[in-house]
């Protein structure tokens, strides 16, 4: 029997990622915990769904990542 899967860590990670992206003016509307992950019989780790985004949002994400790496 599998232990109950706790989503607390994944939910917290999503909120931290949402906040970090917002600090750079980036919003990923589909950002969230990947729900099909929980359909698995014995999920071992949660997945974060980043979702789709348009080209301007992707470019803003690239710029923020490059700025952070510099």
C-alpha positions as CSV (number, residue, x, y, z in Angstrom):
1,X,0.0,0.0,0.0
2,X,1.3,3.4,-0.9
3,X,1.5,6.3,1.6
4,X,-0.8,9.2,1.1
5,X,0.9,11.7,-1.3
6,X,1.4,15.1,0.3
7,X,1.2,18.1,-2.0
8,X,2.3,20.7,0.5
9,X,5.8,20.9,-0.8
10,X,4.7,21.2,-4.4
11,X,2.0,23.8,-3.6
12,X,4.7,25.8,-1.7
13,X,7.1,25.5,-4.6
14,X,4.4,26.8,-7.1
15,X,3.7,29.8,-4.9
16,X,7.5,30.6,-4.6
17,X,7.9,30.2,-8.3
18,X,4.9,32.4,-9.1
19,X,6.2,35.1,-6.7
20,X,9.7,35.0,-8.2
21,X,8.4,35.3,-11.7
22,X,6.1,38.1,-10.7
23,X,9.1,40.0,-9.4
24,X,10.3,40.1,-13.0
25,X,6.9,41.0,-14.4
26,X,6.3,37.5,-15.7
27,X,3.0,35.6,-15.3
28,X,2.5,32.0,-16.3
29,X,-1.3,31.5,-16.1
30,X,-1.1,27.7,-16.2
31,X,1.5,27.4,-13.5
32,X,0.4,24.9,-10.9
33,X,0.8,21.4,-9.5
34,X,0.4,18.8,-12.3
35,X,-2.8,17.1,-11.5
36,X,-2.3,13.9,-13.5
37,X,0.7,13.2,-11.2
38,X,-1.9,12.3,-8.5
39,X,-3.7,9.9,-10.8
40,X,-0.7,7.6,-10.5
41,X,-1.1,4.6,-8.3
42,X,2.0,5.4,-6.2
43,X,3.3,8.9,-7.2
44,X,6.9,9.3,-5.9
45,X,7.3,13.0,-6.6
46,X,5.1,15.9,-7.6
47,X,5.5,17.6,-10.9
48,X,5.1,21.3,-11.5
49,X,3.1,22.2,-14.6
50,X,4.6,25.4,-16.2
51,X,2.0,25.4,-19.0
52,X,2.1,27.2,-22.2
53,X,3.0,30.8,-22.7
54,X,3.2,33.2,-25.6
55,X,6.4,34.4,-27.3
56,X,6.7,37.7,-25.4
57,X,6.3,35.9,-22.1
58,X,9.0,33.3,-23.1
59,X,11.3,36.2,-24.1
60,X,10.8,37.9,-20.7
61,X,11.6,34.6,-19.0
62,X,14.8,34.2,-21.1
63,X,15.8,37.8,-20.2
64,X,15.2,37.2,-16.5
65,X,17.2,34.0,-16.4
66,X,20.1,35.5,-18.3
67,X,20.1,38.6,-16.0
68,X,20.1,36.2,-13.0
69,X,23.0,34.2,-14.4
70,X,25.1,37.3,-15.1
